[in-house]
Amino acid sequence: MSALQPGEPLPELVVTPDKLLPVRYAGASGDFNPIHVDEEFARAVGLPGRILHGLWTMAQVARAHTEAAGGPATLRSLAVQFRGMGLPEQEITVTGTVRTVEDGIATVDAVATQADRPIVRDAVAELDLR
């Protein structure tokens, strides 16, 4: 059983996606939207360049939670709000705080930021600590 306690911060997860990550993730996910894989197209539609897939960013939030709680099997649920575009080659930091622990289930609030901007916020996970 994990020792997570209410009010306790999760260890920060810091990750820097490399420039080709959106292309690799497109292959893994089947999401080949050109805003993720085509630099010229992304710029033509007003983006700063190719952007990360939201679900990849959400996976980093899940990773931060499960690493803190003892592994992937601990994650019972995860809900997030996507609030910004993540960009390759810029550090992403996931932080979280344990809200409650009841009957071996921890509820954890988290946010993922890049360049001091939230790209995922109001994330709430339930972790089974039993």
Number of C-alpha atoms within 10 A of each C-alpha: 9 14 9 22 14 14 13 14 17 21 14 14 18 16 14 14 18 12 15 14 20 24 19 14 18 18 12 10 12 9 14 17 12 15 21 24 23 17 15 14 16 18 13 12 10 9 14 13 19 24 21 23 22 16 12 17 21 23 12 18 27 22 17 23 32 19 15 20 22 15 13 14 11 20 21 14 12 18 14 18 15 18 15 15 19 26 24 19 13 14 16 24 21 27 19 24 20 22 18 17 19 10 8 14 18 25 20 24 23 23 22 30 20 20 12 10 15 20 23 23 21 15 19 23 25 20 28 22 19 11
